[in-house]
Amino acid sequence: MLLGLFAAAAYSVANMALRQLARTDGGAGWDMWVAGTKAFPTFFIAVTLITWRRLNGLHSFAEWSFVWPIALAAIFNQLGGNLPFQMSLRVIGLAVSVPICFASIICSGAVVGRIVLGDQVSIRSAISMGLMVAAIVFLSSGANSRTTSTVSPAAVTEDVPQPETIAAPTALDASAGPGVTVGVLLSIVSGLCYGITGVYIRKAVRSHMPVAATLFLFSAAGFLILVPGSLLLLPLAEIHRTSPEDWITIGIAGTFNAIGFFAITHAMRFLTISRANVINASQNAMCAVGAVTLFNEQLSWTAMAGICLTITGLLTLDRR
């Protein structure tokens, strides 16, 4: 339980760092660059752990027949999970994207877990998934409400020069980019992909695959695919303009993401998946607080209702 809570806190810090890196004018290239480079700290930690295991005479990987499906899941996780999630942060912000993503994780994980692992879907789990779907509807409405203009009527009707600090520098313009609807869909897609790959991660760590090897495969897929892809979309001059503050934030995101991954996978060795998800649900509250206090994101009553429905659905989930 302590590992699960620690993982939720680490993931929340990583998500806040990724939100700090979201740029309305960066485009998909910048999102791909951030999602790819954040894998470097995770890769370094994974290599260190694998080296330590080898020095102590422990095996590092399982048989190839078991490794290649995890490698494919890692690629799927990067392209369908991490990249769309970073793009959704740019459009709809942190407070809305995290609960939508988490609701999709629960629903897809339950369905795929039933197919791949034979996990039973109880009545309570079915009710929980229904609440998650309702939460997505409310959160999507809350995201759309953020498109309202922040400019006061006086700024429109009067010719008096207005200050240029209408919104906080870190606030996202929900009307920018592909649109809020696409942002919501990106968050849903990322959650679906996270839920599907999560089933294979759980299958791996409960067998002979060390957590360090799983961490290695997922981080290597990140910078070997996303970083070269970003170089095709993002001008080199833009990459050279990456500030030292951005590099530090990328390092924080990658490090805490690795810590969260390592903690939650070990927690799954001792907890049922449903119980681990309930504990991990505290991310919703942590990220909502961070979004409001650090990034000046505004939460409508529909967004708050969606967050509450998400937590209610997680608490309703069967814990056996």
C-alpha positions as CSV (number, residue, x, y, z in Angstrom):
1,M,0.0,0.0,0.0
2,L,2.9,2.4,0.8
3,L,4.5,1.6,-2.5
4,G,1.2,2.4,-4.3
5,L,0.9,5.7,-2.5
6,F,4.5,6.5,-3.3
7,A,4.0,5.7,-6.9
8,A,0.9,8.0,-7.1
9,A,2.9,10.9,-5.6
10,A,5.8,10.3,-8.0
11,Y,3.6,10.1,-11.1
12,S,1.8,13.3,-10.0
13,V,5.2,15.2,-9.8
14,A,6.1,13.8,-13.3
15,N,2.7,14.9,-14.7
16,M,3.1,18.4,-13.3
17,A,6.6,18.6,-14.9
18,L,5.1,17.5,-18.2
19,R,2.4,20.1,-17.9
20,Q,5.1,22.7,-17.3
21,L,6.7,21.7,-20.6
22,A,3.4,21.9,-22.6
23,R,3.5,24.6,-25.2
24,T,0.5,25.8,-27.2
25,D,2.9,26.8,-30.1
26,G,5.1,23.8,-29.9
27,G,3.1,21.4,-32.0
28,A,3.3,17.6,-32.2
29,G,7.1,17.9,-32.8
30,W,7.7,19.5,-29.4
31,D,5.4,17.0,-27.7
32,M,7.3,14.1,-29.3
33,W,10.6,15.6,-28.2
34,V,9.5,16.0,-24.6
35,A,7.9,12.5,-24.5
36,G,11.1,11.0,-26.0
37,T,13.8,12.8,-24.0
38,K,12.0,12.2,-20.7
39,A,12.9,8.5,-21.2
40,F,16.6,9.1,-20.8
41,P,16.6,9.3,-16.9
42,T,14.4,6.1,-16.9
43,F,16.8,4.4,-19.3
44,F,19.8,5.3,-17.1
45,I,18.1,4.0,-14.0
46,A,17.1,0.8,-15.8
47,V,20.7,0.2,-17.1
48,T,22.0,0.8,-13.6
49,L,19.6,-1.8,-12.1
50,I,20.4,-4.3,-14.8
51,T,24.2,-3.9,-14.3
52,W,23.7,-4.3,-10.5
53,R,21.8,-7.6,-11.1
54,R,24.4,-8.9,-13.5
55,L,27.2,-8.1,-11.0
56,N,25.3,-10.1,-8.4
57,G,24.7,-13.0,-10.6
58,L,21.0,-12.4,-11.2
59,H,19.3,-12.9,-14.5
60,S,18.3,-9.7,-16.3
61,F,15.8,-10.8,-19.0
62,A,13.5,-13.7,-19.6
63,E,13.3,-15.9,-22.6
64,W,13.1,-14.1,-26.0
65,S,9.6,-15.6,-26.6
66,F,8.5,-13.6,-23.5
67,V,10.5,-10.5,-24.2
68,W,9.4,-9.6,-27.7
69,P,5.7,-9.1,-26.7
70,I,6.7,-6.8,-24.0
71,A,8.9,-4.9,-26.4
72,L,6.0,-4.5,-28.8
73,A,3.8,-3.3,-25.8
74,A,6.5,-0.8,-25.0
75,I,6.4,0.7,-28.5
76,F,2.6,0.7,-28.4
77,N,2.8,2.5,-25.0
78,Q,5.1,5.2,-26.3
79,L,3.2,6.0,-29.5
80,G,-0.3,5.5,-28.2
81,G,0.1,6.4,-24.6
82,N,2.9,8.9,-23.8
83,L,2.7,11.0,-26.9
84,P,-1.1,11.5,-27.0
85,F,-1.0,12.2,-23.2
86,Q,1.6,15.0,-23.7
87,M,-0.5,16.4,-26.6
88,S,-3.6,16.4,-24.4
89,L,-1.8,18.4,-21.7
90,R,-1.1,21.1,-24.3
91,V,-4.8,21.4,-25.2
92,I,-7.0,20.6,-22.2
93,G,-4.5,21.0,-19.3
94,L,-3.6,18.8,-16.3
95,A,-6.7,18.8,-14.1
96,V,-9.0,17.4,-16.8
97,S,-6.6,15.2,-18.8
98,V,-5.4,13.0,-15.9
99,P,-8.9,11.9,-14.7
100,I,-10.0,11.2,-18.3
101,C,-6.9,9.2,-18.9
102,F,-7.3,7.3,-15.6
103,A,-10.9,6.4,-16.4
104,S,-9.9,5.0,-19.7
105,I,-7.1,3.0,-18.1
106,I,-9.5,1.3,-15.7
107,C,-12.0,0.5,-18.4
108,S,-9.5,-0.8,-21.0
109,G,-7.5,-2.7,-18.3
110,A,-10.6,-4.5,-17.1
111,V,-11.6,-5.6,-20.6
112,V,-8.2,-6.6,-21.8
113,G,-7.4,-8.2,-18.5
114,R,-10.4,-10.4,-18.9
115,I,-9.3,-11.5,-22.4
116,V,-5.5,-11.9,-21.8
117,L,-5.3,-12.9,-18.1
118,G,-8.8,-14.3,-17.6
119,D,-9.6,-11.8,-14.8
120,Q,-13.2,-11.8,-13.8
121,V,-15.3,-8.7,-14.2
122,S,-17.6,-8.5,-11.2
123,I,-20.8,-6.6,-10.9
124,R,-19.0,-4.0,-8.8
125,S,-16.3,-3.6,-11.5
126,A,-19.0,-3.2,-14.2
127,I,-20.7,-0.5,-12.1
128,S,-17.3,1.2,-11.6
129,M,-16.7,1.2,-15.4
130,G,-20.1,2.8,-15.9
131,L,-19.2,5.6,-13.5
132,M,-15.9,6.0,-15.4
133,V,-17.8,6.5,-18.7
134,A,-20.0,9.1,-17.0
135,A,-16.9,10.8,-15.6
136,I,-15.5,11.1,-19.1
137,V,-18.7,12.8,-20.3
138,F,-18.5,15.3,-17.4
139,L,-14.8,15.9,-17.8
140,S,-15.2,16.4,-21.5
141,S,-17.9,19.1,-20.8
142,G,-15.6,20.7,-18.3
143,A,-12.8,20.8,-20.8
144,N,-15.1,22.5,-23.4
145,S,-16.0,25.1,-20.8
146,R,-12.4,26.3,-20.7
147,T,-12.7,27.8,-24.1
148,T,-14.5,30.8,-22.8
149,S,-12.6,34.0,-23.3
150,T,-10.7,35.5,-20.3
151,V,-10.8,39.0,-21.8
152,S,-13.0,41.4,-19.9
153,P,-15.8,43.3,-21.8
154,A,-14.1,46.5,-21.0
155,A,-11.0,45.4,-23.0
156,V,-13.2,44.9,-26.0
157,T,-15.4,48.0,-25.9
158,E,-12.9,50.6,-24.7
159,D,-9.9,51.9,-26.6
160,V,-7.8,52.1,-23.4
161,P,-4.6,50.1,-23.8
162,Q,-4.8,46.9,-21.8
163,P,-2.0,45.1,-20.0
164,E,-0.8,42.0,-21.8
165,T,-1.0,39.8,-18.7
166,I,-4.6,38.7,-19.1
167,A,-3.7,35.1,-18.3
168,A,-0.9,33.5,-16.4
169,P,2.1,32.7,-18.5
170,T,1.7,29.0,-17.9
171,A,-2.0,28.9,-18.6
172,L,-3.1,26.9,-21.7
173,D,-5.4,28.3,-24.3
174,A,-8.0,25.6,-24.7
175,S,-9.0,26.9,-28.1
176,A,-5.5,26.5,-29.5
177,G,-4.1,23.6,-31.5
178,P,-6.4,20.8,-32.8
179,G,-9.3,21.8,-30.5
180,V,-10.7,20.6,-27.2
181,T,-12.6,17.7,-28.7
182,V,-9.4,16.3,-30.1
183,G,-7.6,16.9,-26.8
184,V,-10.2,14.9,-25.0
185,L,-9.9,12.1,-27.5
186,L,-6.2,12.1,-27.2
187,S,-6.5,11.7,-23.4
188,I,-8.9,8.9,-23.9
189,V,-6.7,7.1,-26.4
190,S,-3.7,7.5,-24.1
191,G,-5.6,5.9,-21.3
192,L,-6.8,3.1,-23.5
193,C,-3.2,2.3,-24.5
194,Y,-1.9,2.6,-21.0
195,G,-4.6,0.2,-19.8
196,I,-3.8,-2.3,-22.5
197,T,0.0,-2.2,-22.0
198,G,-0.6,-2.3,-18.2
199,V,-2.0,-5.8,-18.6
200,Y,1.2,-7.0,-20.2
201,I,3.3,-5.2,-17.7
202,R,1.5,-6.9,-14.9
203,K,1.9,-10.2,-16.7
204,A,5.6,-9.5,-17.0
205,V,6.4,-8.6,-13.4
206,R,4.4,-11.5,-12.1
207,S,6.5,-13.9,-14.1
208,H,10.2,-14.2,-14.6
209,M,10.7,-10.8,-16.2
210,P,12.6,-8.5,-13.7
211,V,11.2,-5.0,-13.2
212,A,14.5,-3.5,-14.4
213,A,14.2,-5.3,-17.7
214,T,10.6,-4.1,-18.2
215,L,11.8,-0.5,-17.3
216,F,14.6,-0.9,-19.8
217,L,12.3,-1.9,-22.7
218,F,9.8,0.8,-22.1
219,S,12.4,3.6,-21.8
220,A,14.5,2.4,-24.8
221,A,11.3,2.5,-27.0
222,G,10.7,6.0,-25.9
223,F,14.0,7.7,-27.0
224,L,14.7,5.3,-29.9
225,I,11.4,6.1,-31.6
226,L,10.0,9.4,-30.3
227,V,13.3,11.4,-30.4
228,P,14.2,10.5,-34.0
229,G,10.5,11.2,-34.9
230,S,10.7,14.6,-33.3
231,L,13.8,15.5,-35.3
232,L,11.7,15.0,-38.5
233,L,9.0,17.4,-37.3
234,L,10.9,19.9,-35.1
235,P,13.6,22.3,-36.6
236,L,17.0,21.8,-35.1
237,A,17.0,25.5,-34.2
238,E,14.0,24.9,-31.9
239,I,15.8,22.0,-30.2
240,H,18.9,24.1,-29.6
241,R,16.7,26.8,-28.0
242,T,15.6,24.3,-25.3
243,S,16.4,26.2,-22.1
244,P,18.4,24.9,-19.1
245,E,15.1,25.2,-17.2
246,D,13.4,22.9,-19.7
247,W,16.2,20.4,-19.5
248,I,15.9,20.3,-15.7
249,T,12.1,19.9,-16.0
250,I,12.5,17.1,-18.5
251,G,14.9,15.4,-16.1
252,I,12.5,15.8,-13.2
253,A,9.6,14.3,-15.3
254,G,11.7,11.3,-16.4
255,T,13.2,10.6,-13.0
256,F,9.9,10.7,-11.1
257,N,8.2,8.7,-13.9
258,A,10.8,6.0,-13.5
259,I,10.3,6.1,-9.7
260,G,6.6,5.8,-10.1
261,F,6.9,2.9,-12.6
262,F,9.3,1.0,-10.3
263,A,7.1,1.5,-7.2
264,I,3.8,0.6,-8.8
265,T,5.1,-2.6,-10.5
266,H,6.5,-3.7,-7.1
267,A,3.3,-2.8,-5.4
268,M,1.5,-5.1,-7.9
269,R,3.5,-8.0,-6.5
270,F,1.7,-7.7,-3.2
271,L,-1.6,-6.0,-4.1
272,T,-4.5,-7.0,-6.4
273,I,-4.7,-4.9,-9.5
274,S,-8.0,-3.4,-8.3
275,R,-6.6,-2.4,-4.9
276,A,-3.5,-0.9,-6.6
277,N,-5.7,1.2,-8.9
278,V,-7.7,2.5,-6.0
279,I,-4.6,3.7,-4.2
280,N,-3.2,5.1,-7.5
281,A,-6.4,7.1,-7.8
282,S,-5.0,9.7,-5.5
283,Q,-3.2,11.1,-8.6
284,N,-6.5,12.7,-9.6
285,A,-6.6,14.8,-6.5
286,M,-2.9,15.6,-6.4
287,C,-2.9,16.7,-10.1
288,A,-6.1,18.7,-9.6
289,V,-4.5,20.7,-6.8
290,G,-1.3,21.2,-8.7
291,A,-3.2,22.4,-11.8
292,V,-5.1,25.0,-9.8
293,T,-2.3,26.2,-7.6
294,L,0.7,26.0,-9.9
295,F,-0.8,26.6,-13.4
296,N,-3.9,28.7,-12.6
297,E,-6.2,26.2,-14.4
298,Q,-9.9,26.8,-13.6
299,L,-12.2,23.9,-12.7
300,S,-15.8,24.2,-13.7
301,W,-18.5,22.4,-11.7
302,T,-18.7,19.8,-14.5
303,A,-15.0,19.1,-14.2
304,M,-15.2,18.8,-10.5
305,A,-18.2,16.4,-10.9
306,G,-16.1,14.3,-13.3
307,I,-13.2,14.1,-10.9
308,C,-15.5,13.0,-8.1
309,L,-17.2,10.4,-10.4
310,T,-13.7,9.1,-11.3
311,I,-12.8,8.7,-7.6
312,T,-16.2,7.2,-6.8
313,G,-15.7,4.7,-9.6
314,L,-12.3,3.7,-8.4
315,L,-13.6,3.2,-4.8
316,T,-16.5,1.1,-6.2
317,L,-14.1,-1.2,-8.0
318,D,-13.9,-4.8,-6.7
319,R,-10.9,-5.1,-4.4
320,R,-10.7,-8.8,-4.2
